[in-house]
Amino acid sequence: MSTQFTLPPLPYAYDALGPYMSAETLEFHHDKHHQAYVTNGEKLLEGSGLENASLEEIVQGSFGKNQGLFNNAGQHYNHVHFWQWMKPNGGGNKLPGALQSKIDEDLGGFDKFRADFINAGTTQFGSGWAWLLLKDGKLEVTKTPNGESPLVHGGKPLLGVDVWEHSYYIDYRNARPKYLEAWFDNLVNWEHVEQMFEEAR
């Protein structure tokens, strides 16, 4: 098994994120969907010339060149962080100081950032992700299709939310905005966001 393609265990119990994200959603999302990206990614890595690269390098190196490998490596990378970006009793608007100051400076404050982030996720047509990222020293909110992330567009992802239907359909059916609000307000692990912010700086 390649070290780049290993399914990480969830950092909490399957039922720990309820009622905002059910155990059933996590079982399908982590054990089936994420596992499939790992299994397929590992197969597609063979003979790609990227066997010894880091996961980040595989994502960047396959983008636009090896679509099959990119689709699986990109989604694997996104999900490795997605599980870390959530925690029981997360969310809230008490952010670590340096991150809060930067959000005030670059994004017009927490409330505007929250609205823009939820809007990015709501308006991403079809499958994809919404992001908070750092690029050229500035925070930005953006969205990407499918398995793309800021990593392939010159930015560093700090927070991402999965808006593929498998992320919310069991719990919210087609009500994506409701899922995004519940996720942002109750599940975000701001400590992990801060850690990625510190590393990206």
C-alpha positions in Angstrom: 0.0 0.0 0.0 1.4 3.4 -0.9 1.8 5.8 1.9 0.2 8.6 -0.1 -3.0 6.6 -0.5 -4.1 5.4 2.9 -7.5 5.9 4.4 -7.1 7.9 7.6 -9.4 6.9 10.5 -12.0 9.4 11.5 -10.7 11.6 14.4 -14.1 11.1 16.2 -16.8 8.4 16.5 -19.2 8.0 13.6 -22.1 9.4 15.7 -20.0 12.3 17.2 -21.2 15.0 14.7 -24.9 14.4 15.2 -27.4 15.8 14.6 -25.7 18.0 12.0 -24.0 15.0 10.2 -25.3 11.6 10.9 -23.4 8.4 11.6 -25.0 7.0 8.4 -23.6 9.9 6.3 -20.1 9.4 7.8 -20.2 5.6 7.3 -21.0 6.1 3.6 -18.8 9.1 3.0 -15.7 7.9 4.8 -15.9 4.1 4.5 -17.3 4.0 0.9 -16.6 7.2 -1.0 -13.2 8.2 0.5 -12.1 4.5 0.5 -12.9 4.4 -3.3 -10.7 7.4 -4.0 -7.9 5.7 -2.0 -8.3 2.3 -3.8 -8.6 3.9 -7.3 -5.9 6.5 -6.7 -3.4 3.8 -5.6 -4.0 1.8 -8.8 -3.7 4.9 -11.0 -0.5 6.0 -9.3 1.3 3.0 -10.7 3.2 4.0 -13.8 2.3 7.6 -13.5 5.9 8.8 -12.7 4.6 10.3 -9.5 5.0 7.2 -7.3 7.5 8.8 -5.0 5.8 12.2 -4.8 3.9 13.5 -1.8 0.1 13.6 -2.0 0.2 17.4 -2.6 2.8 16.9 -5.4 0.6 14.1 -6.9 -2.4 16.4 -6.9 -0.5 19.3 -8.5 1.5 17.0 -10.9 -1.6 15.2 -12.2 -3.8 18.2 -12.6 -4.6 18.8 -16.3 -2.3 15.9 -17.3 -3.7 12.7 -15.8 -7.4 13.2 -15.2 -8.1 9.8 -13.6 -5.3 10.1 -11.1 -6.1 13.7 -10.4 -9.8 13.0 -9.7 -8.9 10.4 -7.1 -5.8 12.1 -5.6 -7.6 15.5 -5.5 -10.6 14.0 -3.7 -8.3 12.0 -1.3 -6.4 15.2 -0.4 -9.6 17.1 0.1 -11.1 14.5 2.3 -8.0 13.9 4.4 -8.5 17.5 5.6 -12.3 17.5 5.5 -12.5 15.0 8.5 -10.0 17.3 10.4 -12.0 20.4 9.6 -14.9 19.1 11.6 -15.2 18.3 15.3 -18.0 17.7 17.8 -19.2 21.1 19.3 -17.3 23.0 16.6 -18.3 26.1 14.8 -19.1 29.3 16.6 -17.7 32.7 15.9 -14.8 32.7 18.5 -11.9 32.3 16.2 -8.2 32.2 17.1 -6.9 35.8 17.3 -4.5 35.9 14.3 -7.0 34.2 12.0 -9.8 36.6 13.1 -7.7 39.7 12.5 -6.8 38.4 9.0 -10.5 37.7 8.2 -11.4 41.2 9.4 -8.6 42.7 7.2 -9.1 40.7 4.0 -12.7 39.5 4.1 -14.7 42.3 5.8 -15.2 40.5 9.1 -16.6 37.2 10.3 -20.3 37.7 9.3 -19.4 38.7 5.8 -16.9 35.8 5.5 -19.6 33.3 6.8 -22.2 34.6 4.2 -19.6 34.6 1.4 -18.4 31.0 2.3 -22.0 29.6 2.5 -22.9 31.4 -0.8 -19.8 29.9 -2.5 -21.0 26.4 -1.5 -24.6 27.1 -2.4 -23.7 28.5 -5.9 -21.2 25.8 -6.8 -23.1 24.2 -9.7 -23.0 20.4 -9.4 -20.4 18.6 -7.4 -17.5 20.5 -5.8 -16.1 22.4 -2.8 -16.2 25.8 -1.2 -12.9 27.2 0.3 -11.2 29.6 2.5 -7.6 29.9 1.2 -4.5 32.0 1.4 -3.0 33.2 -1.8 -0.3 35.8 -2.3 -0.6 36.7 1.4 -4.3 37.4 1.3 -7.3 35.3 2.4 -9.9 34.5 -0.3 -13.2 32.6 -0.5 -13.7 30.6 -3.6 -15.4 27.4 -5.0 -14.1 24.7 -7.2 -15.7 21.9 -9.3 -15.3 18.2 -8.5 -12.0 17.4 -6.9 -10.2 20.6 -7.6 -8.9 22.7 -4.6 -6.9 25.9 -4.2 -3.8 23.7 -4.3 -3.9 23.5 -8.1 -4.7 27.3 -8.5 -1.7 28.7 -6.6 -3.4 28.9 -3.2 -3.2 27.1 0.2 -6.5 25.6 1.4 -7.3 26.6 5.0 -10.9 25.4 5.2 -13.0 23.4 2.7 -16.6 22.1 2.7 -17.7 19.2 0.5 -20.8 20.0 -1.5 -21.0 16.7 -3.4 -24.4 15.2 -2.7 -23.0 12.3 -0.8 -21.9 14.8 1.9 -25.4 15.9 2.8 -28.2 14.0 0.9 -28.9 11.5 3.6 -29.4 14.2 6.3 -30.6 17.2 4.3 -31.9 15.8 1.0 -31.6 18.6 -1.6 -31.3 21.4 0.9 -27.7 22.3 0.4 -27.9 25.8 2.0 -29.3 24.3 5.2 -26.5 21.8 5.3 -23.9 24.5 4.8 -25.3 26.7 7.6 -25.5 23.8 10.0 -21.9 22.7 9.0 -20.4 26.2 9.4 -22.2 27.0 12.6 -21.8 23.7 14.4 -19.0 21.6 13.1 -16.0 23.7 11.9 -12.8 22.9 13.8 -11.3 26.4 13.9 -8.1 25.1 15.6 -7.3 23.0 12.5 -8.0 26.0 10.3 -5.6 28.0 12.4 -3.0 25.3 12.2 -3.2 25.3 8.4 -3.2 29.1 8.4 0.1 29.2 10.5 1.7 26.6 8.1 0.6 28.5 5.0 2.1 31.8 6.2 
